[in-house]
Amino acid sequence: MAPFRDAIRHLAEKMQTCDEWLELSRDLGEPIFPGAAPEGLRMRWAEKSDLFAINALQGFVKETDFMEAALQKGDRCLLLDDPDGLRAFAWVTFRDFRLALWYTLTLDSGTCYLVYIYVHPALGGRGIGSFLLGSLMAAVRDQGGREMISGMYSDWEASLRMHLRMGFRIRRRLRQCRVLQIFPTPPKDMEI
Ligand SMILES: CC(C)(COP(=O)(O)OP(=O)(O)OC[C@H]1O[C@@H](n2cnc3c(N)ncnc32)[C@H](O)[C@@H]1OP(=O)(O)O)[C@@H](O)C(=O)NCCC(=O)NCCS
């Protein structure tokens, strides 16, 4: 009986895919060094008129109306642009954030979640993402924020390196698998 059970288990393992989701946090009370401002780029808070361009860079995963409502509820988006348009942005929320069907991140007062950060690929690897993230952290801290949470799949190398460089620490690892590569199973906490 054991070989049969082992064969079934082996087959099930082969037919499942797993992703590892990392949750990181940054104590905003620790020193923040955004680095030098990139030449030729202007930094400012996003307004309603920027939302279409921001949405386009994300591949229109959300409704622009939904993003506008989020800004009205207190989300902030810091961006970098030049005369040719939007070059980078970082979006932060201060409200509980639903990450997946199974998982809503609860944010205490003073804690925020970095929803997304993006740098135009033509400008990647020049410290712009780190500068934008550091500037956002400093702005949130100056408005009373204590902690920033962020999250990413473990194979998003550029994002992970940028976060670690800017003082984030991994606080949780979640592993989610899909049986038959389709059906999700509830995520499991892993040892850090
Ligand atoms: C993640 C992202 C914002 C980084 O922006 P960036 O301006 O390239 O970042 P920086 O130049 O400040 O580099 C930060 C770190 O990432 C590394 N990095 C940058 N591009 C990289 C790449 N393509 N591959 C591997 N590492 C990379 C840098 O070497 C640096 O690490 P180091 O200090 O250990 O050398 C950008 O790559 C991006 O927009 N990616 C697509 C969207 C995304 O994944 N967003 C994050 C969602 S959580």
The ligand as a MOL file (V3000), in Angstrom:
LIG
                    3D

  0  0  0     0  0            999 V3000
M  V30 BEGIN CTAB
M  V30 COUNTS 48 50 0 0 0
M  V30 BEGIN ATOM
M  V30 1 C 11.6480 47.3380 -8.5520 0
M  V30 2 C 11.9580 48.6700 -9.2480 0
M  V30 3 C 10.9780 49.7360 -8.7540 0
M  V30 4 C 13.3990 49.0610 -8.8790 0
M  V30 5 O 13.6520 50.3640 -9.4230 0
M  V30 6 P 15.1360 50.8090 -9.8370 0
M  V30 7 O 15.1350 52.2540 -10.0920 0
M  V30 8 O 15.6350 49.9200 -10.9220 0
M  V30 9 O 15.9080 50.4560 -8.4720 0
M  V30 10 P 17.3640 50.9560 -8.0260 0
M  V30 11 O 18.1330 51.4350 -9.2280 0
M  V30 12 O 17.1860 51.8900 -6.8940 0
M  V30 13 O 18.0330 49.5970 -7.5530 0
M  V30 14 C 17.7090 49.0050 -6.3260 0
M  V30 15 C 18.3340 47.6120 -6.2820 0
M  V30 16 O 17.7440 46.7740 -7.2920 0
M  V30 17 C 18.7560 46.2290 -8.1150 0
M  V30 18 N 18.2180 46.0970 -9.4640 0
M  V30 19 C 17.7180 47.0750 -10.2460 0
M  V30 20 N 17.3000 46.5430 -11.4190 0
M  V30 21 C 17.5470 45.2220 -11.3420 0
M  V30 22 C 17.3320 44.1360 -12.2290 0
M  V30 23 N 16.7740 44.3120 -13.4280 0
M  V30 24 N 17.6900 42.8920 -11.8250 0
M  V30 25 C 18.2340 42.6930 -10.6120 0
M  V30 26 N 18.4570 43.6840 -9.7080 0
M  V30 27 C 18.1330 44.9170 -10.0910 0
M  V30 28 C 19.8960 47.2210 -8.0290 0
M  V30 29 O 21.1380 46.6180 -8.3660 0
M  V30 30 C 19.8310 47.6220 -6.5770 0
M  V30 31 O 20.3590 46.6020 -5.7540 0
M  V30 32 P 21.7690 46.7610 -5.0140 0
M  V30 33 O 21.6840 48.0300 -4.2050 0
M  V30 34 O 21.8470 45.5300 -4.1720 0
M  V30 35 O 22.7850 46.8300 -6.1180 0
M  V30 36 C 11.8720 48.5160 -10.7940 0
M  V30 37 O 12.7240 47.4700 -11.1970 0
M  V30 38 C 10.4540 48.2440 -11.3110 0
M  V30 39 O 9.6850 49.1570 -11.5510 0
M  V30 40 N 10.1020 46.9450 -11.4920 0
M  V30 41 C 8.8010 46.5710 -12.0380 0
M  V30 42 C 7.6770 46.7740 -11.0330 0
M  V30 43 C 7.9250 46.0610 -9.7150 0
M  V30 44 O 8.3600 44.9170 -9.6590 0
M  V30 45 N 7.6070 46.7910 -8.6200 0
M  V30 46 C 7.7850 46.2840 -7.2850 0
M  V30 47 C 6.4950 45.7330 -6.7670 0
M  V30 48 S 6.7180 45.2210 -5.0640 0
M  V30 END ATOM
M  V30 BEGIN BOND
M  V30 1 1 1 2
M  V30 2 1 2 3
M  V30 3 1 2 4
M  V30 4 1 2 36
M  V30 5 1 4 5
M  V30 6 1 5 6
M  V30 7 2 6 7
M  V30 8 1 6 8
M  V30 9 1 6 9
M  V30 10 1 9 10
M  V30 11 2 10 11
M  V30 12 1 10 12
M  V30 13 1 10 13
M  V30 14 1 13 14
M  V30 15 1 14 15
M  V30 16 1 15 16
M  V30 17 1 15 30
M  V30 18 1 16 17
M  V30 19 1 17 18
M  V30 20 1 17 28
M  V30 21 1 18 19
M  V30 22 1 18 27
M  V30 23 2 19 20
M  V30 24 1 20 21
M  V30 25 1 21 22
M  V30 26 2 21 27
M  V30 27 1 22 23
M  V30 28 2 22 24
M  V30 29 1 24 25
M  V30 30 2 25 26
M  V30 31 1 26 27
M  V30 32 1 28 29
M  V30 33 1 28 30
M  V30 34 1 30 31
M  V30 35 1 31 32
M  V30 36 2 32 33
M  V30 37 1 32 34
M  V30 38 1 32 35
M  V30 39 1 36 37
M  V30 40 1 36 38
M  V30 41 2 38 39
M  V30 42 1 38 40
M  V30 43 1 40 41
M  V30 44 1 41 42
M  V30 45 1 42 43
M  V30 46 2 43 44
M  V30 47 1 43 45
M  V30 48 1 45 46
M  V30 49 1 46 47
M  V30 50 1 47 48
M  V30 END BOND
M  V30 END CTAB
M  END
